[in-house]
Amino acid sequence: MLNRYRENVKGYLETLVKPLAKAGVTPNTITFIGLLISLLGAYLFYLQRPRLAAVILLIGSAIDALDGTLARMTGKTSRFGAFLDSTFDRISDGAVLFGIALGNLADWRWTFLTFMGAYLVSYERCRAELAGSGKLAVGIAERAERLLILIGFSLAGAEYVKWGVYIVGVLAWITVFQRMWAAYQRLKE
């Protein structure tokens, strides 16, 4: 859902990226820094510091938005860079949910179901696109939406984190079925 707003922020991202490009920072470096920041957020969830974790994840999300822009601006786009970004996103998503579960901020069973749904959303897109569906960026809860929901509930306090996990879990599974249906429509023979 938030993907439709990417063009609106493109100019802002390019402004932020220009100094990085001049300094010789590579897109993969930005991707790696984004992962480290997300892992710090996950650790803060484990320590039951959800508000601080949410702020850190907001910073990490902003940085995560810069790597692709930097790659396009500097002409350093690569298939490996896209692969690395996607892989680190999965590590980040899993670590955040793992930190929430280990910090006892949400029931581990719900957190596991949320984890499965989030991973399936990404897997379905990749698998359907490999099968020839075209770009399968459909559904109500792609990564950005899921992350913003967790951040919002975490900013509200420790007692609200579980509600963010529950909502993200439900929306992720709805998205799984939306993508499954879209893939079926595009790939059926």
Secondary structure, 3 states (H helix, E strand, C coil): CHHHHHHHHHHHHHHHHHHHHHCCCCHHHHHHHHHHHHHHHHHHHHCCCHHHHHHHHHHHHHHHHHHHHHHHHHCCCCHHHHHHHHHHHHHHHHHHHHHHHHCCCCCHHHHHHHHHHHHHHHHHHHHHHHHCCCCCCCCCCCHHHHHHHHHHHHHHCHHHHHHHHHHHHHHHHHHHHHHHHHHHHHHCC
